[in-house]
Amino acid sequence: MEDLENKIVPPEKNVSQEQVEAWKKKHGDVFRVVVGGRVAYLKRPDRRTLGAAAVVGKNDPMKYNEILLKNCWLDGDEEIKTDDSLFLGVSAKLGELIEIEEAELKKL
């Protein structure tokens, strides 16, 4: 499946492995999202970003996704941020960036 993705992504938007490693060193996990032949490289959102998005998202759910995308963006095709169909495609995947560890609560 990776070969198919590489064929539809414009080669100029494929970043080097060195760049990916530098991002990983700075941000932790790095993700590549492909939508409509365009690509975006994203990092996980931090607590501050999630908090800001949650406050705004109460009144405007689309703004929630805009804040997440803007703050998680590392590189990619800028059209993803401005084209509604591309933005909505990426928006459907943004929730997967949020990693939640399972906690255990025990009454003592």
N, C-alpha and C positions, 0 to 999 in steps of 0.2 A: 504494500500500500504506500510506503514511503516514496517509491519511484514514481507513482502516479502523482503524488503531491508535488514532487520536484518538477514535473513536467508542466504543471499549470501555474507555478509561481514564477513571476518574472525573475530572471537570474540576478538582476541588480539588487533585488530585495533579499536575497539569501545572504545572511551575514556569515562571517568567518567563524570557524570553531574557536579561534582565539578570542573573538569578541564575546561569544557565548560563555566561554570560561571566565572571562573578566566580569561579565554580568553576574554569573553564579557566585563568584567570590564576593562581590559587593552586595547582592540582593538575595542569595539563596537560589531557590528554584526559578527556572526560566521556562517560559512556554511559547510555542509557536502556534498561532492560530491562522488557518487558511480559510478565506471566505471569498467566493466569486473570483478566484484566481489572484486575489490579493493576500498579503501576509502581514501579520503583526506579531511582534515579539513583546511579551508581557511578563511581569513579575507578580508575585503574590501581593495583595494589598496589606498594608499595615493597619494596626488598630485605629490610628488617627484617621486614615482614609475611610475605613469602614464606618467610623462614628460620624464623620462629615456626610458621607453618602446616606446613612440611615436617617439623619435629621432632615435632609432635603428630600429624601425618598418618600417620607410620609405624605407629602403633598404632591410630589411629582416623581412617579416611579421611573420615568425615562431619565430624569436628571441623576438618579441613583446610578444608573449604568454609565452615564456620561462621566460622572466623577470617578467611578472605578476605572473606566478605560483611560481617562486622562492621567490618573495617578499611577496606574500600573504599566503604562506605555513605556517601552524601551526604544523601539524602532519599528519601522514598517511603512506601509503605504498609507499616506495621510488621507486618502479617499475613504478609508474605513471610518474615520472620525466624522466625515461630512456627508457621505452618501447614505441615505436612510436604509436601503436594503442591506448594504454591507454592515452598517452599524447594528442593525437588528440581528443579523446573523452572528456577529461577534457577541452581542449582548446575551444571546442564548447560552453562551459558553462561560461568561464571566463568573457565574456562581461556582464553577468548578475550580476557580482560583483560590477560593476560600477554603482553607484547610482547618478542620476542627478536630482536635484530639478528644477522644472519648474520656470522660471523667467518671469517677465512681464516688458516690456519696453514701456514707454509712453513718447511721445514728449511733452514737456512743452512750 
